[in-house]
Amino acid sequence: MTARGTAAELIRKKRDGGLLSDAAISELVAGIVDGSVTDPQIAAFAMAVFFRGMTRAECASLTRAMTRSGTVLDWPNAGGPILDKHSTGGVGDKVSLILAPVVAACGGLVPMISGRGLGHTGGTLDKLSSIPGYDVAPDLMRFRAAVSEAGCAIVGQTADLAPADRRLYAIRDVTATVDSIPLITASILSKKLAAGLDALVMDVKVGSGAFATSLEAAIDLTQSLLAVAQGAGLRASALLTDMGQVLGHHVGNALEMREAIDVLTGGRRDVRLHTVTSALTSELLVLGGLARDGVAAAAAVEKALGSGAAAERFARMVTALGGPTDIVECPDRHLARAPIELAAVPDVAGVLARVDARALGLIVVELGGGRRRVEDSIDPAVGLAEVCGVGEVVDRDRPIAIVHARSAADAEAAAIRLREAVTVGDEPGAASASPVLRRMAI
């Protein structure tokens, strides 16, 4: 039987609820890499898994096969623990851009294999691609050199690292199969295992802007991630964090890059963003043996940010990967800005009682800041700035957000959808609860 015919039989078996052997999964993954399994077959496989699921053993087998589909890195004479963090995706989530240089400043090495946006969520690589010249897909030699030079490098899957996941990841984005726990687990961990990590912290988002919209779904996903990581011998823990509203002030690639640089250089901090970033970074420093406990780790995070050491690491990373040498000092010189800015004022003045984070993410996609299809290009300049959160007062002088768009028509349409995505009440805002909901580990 041909590879294509074998793939069809495997898809049929999973479609009908059957269990896939290690050998069958390995054969499928090999076909994804060598091209003998077609895009429609990959889409059909993803849809079958979406509806039928996978056992924990099948998910572990898929993860191992995708990890082995390319080079698995090692880091001899690294001089520090190899650490990383992964987020399941959110709206306005620029934590990785801050966390990686902070960990590097604290003595860790962070070879972060990241991804582009999926569905309504923004991707770390798309944010970094807003920096002119930044190479998000370097060869392994340049990747290793950047980690050595800066202590951190945030890149995408190269041709060498987890190539099966790179192809599957792109197809999931446009086939409504993103939010499948087995596929999410295999995608995340295959990249991380290929990077040769000592420890990993995971940020599992919960809420309207996350793939896991309920706490129960987030716990299921986290248990899957931790179990497969443990089976692979990787030290890991996870924080469940709130994605019921935007994380930070801005949504959109260049806008979020500006905000991350602002945090690194001691500018304005969004409280929720800083809380999540500090908690995840502290967790990783303890996992990696760079801090004795959470209190010491949190102090190390503040020192790395306050001293400018983290900003310096970020600047070195950008330069090592082809970006401008003055991105930290002069971000506005390099980051695109949309020609139209429109304040989206509420229909009535009051207090924001609800924000549909997913709807805000989709607004950015409609503006051109995300993808509907694999081949879509992204406009780095568009997005939503100064987004208000739950409990904040909004009126004509304090808009819900500032729309950054390519045309006046796009801006007006986005403002209308933005007003529909929030609920304005007349009660005073309550103090926001901590966005860190729970810690999980095995």
C-alpha positions in Angstrom: 0.0 0.0 0.0 1.3 3.5 -0.8 2.1 6.0 2.0 -1.0 8.0 0.9 -3.2 4.9 1.2 -1.7 4.0 4.6 -2.5 7.5 5.8 -6.1 7.1 4.6 -6.5 3.9 6.5 -5.1 5.5 9.6 -7.4 8.5 9.3 -10.4 6.1 8.8 -9.4 4.2 11.9 -9.2 7.3 14.1 -12.4 8.7 12.5 -14.2 5.5 13.6 -12.8 5.7 17.1 -10.0 3.2 16.8 -6.7 3.3 18.6 -3.5 4.0 16.7 -0.3 2.1 17.3 3.1 3.6 17.9 4.2 2.3 14.5 1.1 3.8 12.7 1.7 7.2 14.3 5.4 7.2 13.5 4.5 6.4 9.9 2.0 9.2 9.7 4.5 11.7 11.1 7.2 10.5 8.7 4.7 11.1 5.8 3.9 14.6 7.1 7.7 15.4 7.0 8.5 13.9 3.6 5.3 15.3 1.9 3.8 11.9 1.1 0.9 12.8 3.4 -1.1 15.6 1.8 -2.5 18.7 3.3 -6.1 17.5 3.0 -5.0 14.2 4.7 -3.4 16.2 7.6 -6.5 18.2 7.9 -8.7 15.1 8.0 -6.4 13.5 10.6 -6.6 16.7 12.8 -10.4 16.7 12.5 -10.6 13.0 13.4 -8.5 13.6 16.5 -10.6 16.7 17.3 -13.8 14.7 17.4 -12.5 11.3 18.6 -9.6 12.4 20.9 -6.6 10.4 21.7 -5.6 8.3 24.7 -2.7 9.5 26.9 -0.6 6.8 25.3 -1.5 7.9 21.8 -0.7 11.5 22.6 2.7 10.6 24.1 3.4 8.5 21.0 2.5 11.5 18.7 4.7 13.8 20.8 7.7 11.5 20.6 7.3 11.0 16.9 7.1 14.7 16.2 10.1 15.4 18.5 12.1 12.9 16.6 11.0 14.2 13.2 14.0 16.6 13.2 17.1 17.5 15.2 17.0 17.2 19.0 19.4 19.7 20.5 21.8 19.3 23.3 23.8 22.0 25.0 27.2 20.8 26.2 29.1 23.2 28.5 26.0 25.4 28.6 27.1 27.2 31.9 23.5 27.3 33.1 20.2 25.4 33.1 18.3 25.2 29.8 14.9 26.7 30.6 11.7 27.6 28.7 8.1 28.7 29.0 5.1 28.1 26.9 1.7 29.7 26.8 -1.4 28.1 25.4 -2.3 31.4 23.7 -4.2 34.5 24.6 -5.0 38.0 23.6 -2.4 40.6 24.4 0.0 38.0 25.8 3.5 39.3 25.4 4.9 37.5 28.5 7.5 35.5 26.6 9.1 38.7 25.2 9.8 39.8 28.8 10.3 36.4 30.5 13.1 35.1 28.2 15.5 38.1 28.8 14.8 38.2 32.5 15.6 34.5 32.9 18.8 35.0 30.8 19.8 37.9 33.1 19.3 35.6 36.1 21.7 32.9 34.7 19.5 30.6 32.6 19.7 29.9 28.9 16.4 30.1 27.0 16.3 28.5 23.6 12.6 29.3 23.0 10.9 27.6 20.1 7.7 29.6 19.7 4.8 29.9 17.2 2.8 32.2 15.1 -0.8 33.2 15.9 -3.5 30.6 16.0 -7.1 31.7 15.5 -7.9 34.7 17.6 -4.7 34.6 19.6 -1.5 36.5 18.8 1.7 34.7 18.2 5.1 35.6 19.7 6.8 35.1 16.4 4.4 37.5 14.7 5.3 40.1 17.4 9.0 39.6 16.8 8.5 39.7 13.0 7.4 43.4 13.5 11.1 44.1 14.2 12.9 44.8 10.9 15.5 42.2 10.1 14.7 39.9 13.0 15.3 36.3 11.8 12.5 34.2 13.3 13.7 31.1 11.5 17.5 31.0 11.7 19.6 27.9 11.0 20.7 25.9 14.0 24.2 27.5 14.0 22.8 31.0 14.2 20.2 29.9 16.8 22.9 28.4 19.0 25.1 31.5 18.6 22.2 33.8 19.6 21.6 31.8 22.8 25.3 31.9 23.6 25.5 35.6 23.0 22.3 36.8 24.6 21.4 33.9 26.9 18.0 33.7 25.1 16.7 33.4 21.6 13.0 33.3 20.6 12.6 31.7 17.2 10.2 29.5 15.2 10.6 25.9 14.1 13.4 25.7 11.6 13.6 23.0 9.0 15.6 21.0 11.6 13.4 21.3 14.7 10.1 19.5 15.0 9.3 19.9 11.2 6.2 17.6 11.5 4.7 20.0 14.0 5.5 23.0 11.9 3.3 21.7 9.1 0.5 20.3 11.3 0.5 23.6 13.3 -0.2 25.7 10.2 -3.1 23.4 9.1 -4.7 23.3 12.5 -4.9 27.1 12.4 -7.2 27.2 9.4 -9.3 24.0 10.0 -10.9 24.9 13.3 -8.9 22.1 15.1 -6.7 24.3 17.2 -8.5 23.5 20.5 -7.8 19.8 20.7 -6.1 18.7 23.9 -4.0 15.9 22.3 -2.9 18.1 19.4 -2.1 21.0 21.7 -0.1 18.7 24.0 1.9 17.1 21.2 2.5 20.5 19.5 3.8 22.2 22.6 5.9 19.4 24.0 7.5 18.2 20.7 9.0 21.7 20.2 10.1 21.9 23.8 11.6 18.5 23.9 13.4 19.1 20.6 15.1 22.2 22.2 16.8 20.0 24.8 15.3 21.6 27.9 16.1 21.0 31.6 12.8 22.5 32.8 9.7 24.0 31.4 6.9 26.2 32.9 3.6 26.3 31.1 1.0 29.1 31.2 -2.4 27.6 30.6 -4.9 30.3 29.9 -8.5 30.2 31.1 -11.4 32.4 29.9 -13.1 33.9 26.9 -9.8 34.7 25.1 -8.3 31.2 25.7 -8.7 27.9 24.0 -9.7 26.5 27.4 -12.7 28.7 28.3 -13.5 26.9 31.5 -11.4 26.0 34.5 -12.3 22.3 34.0 -11.0 22.3 30.4 -7.8 24.1 31.5 -7.2 21.5 34.2 -7.7 18.6 31.6 -5.2 20.2 29.3 -2.7 20.9 32.1 -2.9 17.3 33.3 -2.2 16.1 29.8 0.8 18.4 29.4 2.3 17.5 32.7 1.8 13.7 32.3 3.4 13.6 28.8 6.3 15.9 30.0 6.9 13.7 33.0 6.9 10.6 30.8 9.6 12.3 28.7 11.7 13.1 31.7 11.2 16.8 31.6 10.8 18.8 34.8 7.6 20.9 34.4 5.0 22.8 36.2 2.1 24.9 35.1 0.2 28.0 36.2 -3.4 28.5 35.2 -3.9 32.2 34.5 -6.9 34.3 33.6 -7.6 35.2 30.0 -11.1 36.7 30.6 -9.8 40.0 29.3 -6.8 41.4 27.4 -3.4 40.9 29.1 -1.6 44.3 29.0 -2.6 47.5 27.4 -2.2 46.7 23.7 -3.2 44.0 21.2 -1.4 43.8 17.9 2.1 42.9 16.9 4.1 46.1 16.8 1.9 47.6 19.6 2.6 44.6 21.9 6.3 44.8 21.0 6.3 48.5 22.1 4.6 47.5 25.4 7.1 44.7 26.1 10.1 47.0 25.5 8.4 49.6 27.8 8.2 47.0 30.6 11.8 46.0 30.0 13.1 49.6 30.2 11.2 50.5 33.3 8.3 52.3 31.7 4.6 51.8 32.5 3.5 48.4 33.8 0.1 46.8 33.5 -0.5 45.2 36.8 -2.1 42.0 35.4 0.7 41.5 32.9 3.4 42.0 35.5 1.7 39.7 37.9 1.6 36.9 35.4 5.1 37.5 34.0 6.6 37.6 37.5 4.8 34.5 38.6 5.9 32.4 35.6 9.4 33.7 35.6 9.8 33.0 39.3 8.4 29.5 38.9 10.9 28.8 36.1 13.9 30.2 38.2 13.0 27.8 41.0 12.5 24.8 38.7 15.9 25.5 37.1 17.7 25.9 40.5 18.5 29.5 40.0 16.4 30.6 43.1 15.8 28.8 46.3 12.1 29.7 46.6 9.4 32.0 45.1 10.3 34.9 47.3 14.0 34.9 46.2 12.9 34.4 42.6 10.5 37.3 42.6 13.3 39.5 44.0 15.6 38.3 41.2 12.9 39.2 38.6 12.6 42.8 40.0 16.4 43.2 40.0 16.7 42.0 36.4 14.1 44.5 35.3 15.1 47.4 37.5 18.8 47.2 36.7 18.3 47.1 33.0 20.0 43.7 32.7 16.9 42.1 31.1 16.6 45.0 28.6 20.3 44.5 27.7 19.7 40.8 27.1 16.7 41.5 24.9 18.8 44.0 22.8 21.6 41.4 22.4 19.1 38.8 21.3 17.5 41.1 18.7 21.0 42.1 17.3 22.2 38.5 17.3 19.2 37.5 15.1 19.6 40.3 12.6 17.5 43.1 14.1 18.5 46.8 14.8 21.1 47.5 17.5 19.0 50.3 19.0 15.5 48.6 19.2 15.4 49.2 23.0 16.5 52.8 22.8 14.5 53.8 19.7 11.6 51.4 19.2 9.5 53.9 17.3 12.2 54.3 14.7 11.8 50.7 13.7 8.2 49.5 14.6 5.5 50.2 12.1 2.6 52.5 13.1 -0.8 52.4 11.4 -1.9 55.6 9.6 -5.4 55.7 11.2 -6.1 55.9 14.9 -9.6 56.1 16.2 -10.9 56.3 19.7 -13.7 53.7 20.2 -16.0 55.5 22.7 -18.8 53.6 24.5 -22.4 54.2 23.6 -23.0 55.1 27.2 -20.6 56.2 30.0 -20.1 53.7 32.8 -17.9 51.0 34.1 -16.7 48.0 32.1 -18.5 45.0 33.5 -17.4 42.5 30.8 -14.8 42.2 28.0 -15.0 39.4 25.4 -11.3 38.8 24.9 -11.8 36.4 22.1 -13.9 39.0 20.2 -11.1 41.5 20.6 -8.6 39.1 19.2 -10.9 38.5 16.2 -11.1 42.3 15.7 -7.4 42.4 15.3 -7.5 39.5 12.9 -10.1 41.4 10.8 -7.9 44.5 10.8 -5.1 42.4 9.3 -3.2 41.6 12.4 -3.8 37.8 12.3 -4.4 35.0 9.8 -7.5 33.5 8.3 -5.5 31.2 6.0 -2.0 29.7 6.3 -0.6 31.8 3.5 -2.0 35.2 4.8 0.5 37.9 5.5 0.2 40.0 8.7 0.1 43.7 9.0 2.3 44.4 12.1 1.0 48.0 12.6 -2.7 47.4 13.2 -4.4 46.5 16.5 -6.0 47.9 19.6 -4.1 50.3 21.9 -4.9 51.4 25.5 -7.5 48.7 25.9 -9.6 49.2 29.1 -10.1 46.3 31.5 -13.0 45.1 33.7 -13.8 47.6 36.4 -12.4 50.7 34.5 -14.5 53.7 33.8 -15.2 54.4 30.1 -16.7 57.5 28.6 -16.0 60.0 25.7 -12.7 61.0 27.3 -11.7 57.5 28.2 -12.5 55.2 25.2 -12.7 51.4 25.4 -9.6 51.3 23.2 -7.8 53.2 20.4 -8.2 51.4 17.0 -5.0 51.4 14.9 -6.1 50.6 11.3 -5.0 51.0 7.6 -8.2 52.8 6.6 -10.9 54.9 8.2 -13.5 52.3 7.1 -11.6 49.5 8.8 -11.3 51.6 12.0 -15.0 52.5 12.1 -15.9 48.8 11.6 -13.6 47.7 14.3 -14.9 50.4 16.7 -18.5 49.1 16.1 -17.4 45.5 16.9 -15.4 46.7 19.9 -18.5 48.3 21.4 -20.4 45.0 20.9 -17.7 43.0 22.6 -18.0 44.8 26.0 -20.7 45.4 28.5 -20.8 48.8 30.2 -22.6 49.0 33.6 -23.2 51.7 36.1 -21.7 50.1 39.2 -18.3 51.1 40.6 -15.5 48.7 39.6 -14.5 46.0 42.0 -10.9 45.3 42.7 -9.5 42.8 40.2 -8.7 39.3 41.5 -5.2 37.9 40.9 -4.9 36.7 37.3 -2.9 33.6 38.6 -5.6 31.1 39.3 -3.8 27.9 40.2 -0.4 26.1 40.2 -0.2 22.5 39.1 2.6 20.0 39.1 3.2 16.2 39.2 
